[in-house]
Amino acid sequence: MDYYINQKVAFTPDKYFEQQVDAINSLTPQRLAEVAREHLSVDKLTIAVAGDCVNSANARS
């Protein structure tokens, strides 16, 4: 149902989602690493930690 709604509201082509799955499945680890090096900068990354550390298995007493 969501695919149908998306097609009608966002005017996505009929085979859009199938094409996206194919594109994702065709990615190789080497290509992902290449894209990451090209677009991600360690200097600009922000690390966010979420969760309840009190109940975490790694919480310190």
C-alpha positions, 0 to 999 in steps of 0.5 A: 500500500505504501508503494502505491501511495508513494507513486501517486503522491511523489509521482515515482516511476512504476519500477522505482523501488525495484530499481533502487533494490537492484542498485543497492544489491549491485554495490560492492564493499570496494565501491562503498569504501570509495564513496565514503572516502569521497564524501565523509570527512572524519574531521566533520563527523559527530558521534552520538550515543543513545540509550540507557547506560544504567541498564547497559551490559557495559555500564560501570558500577 
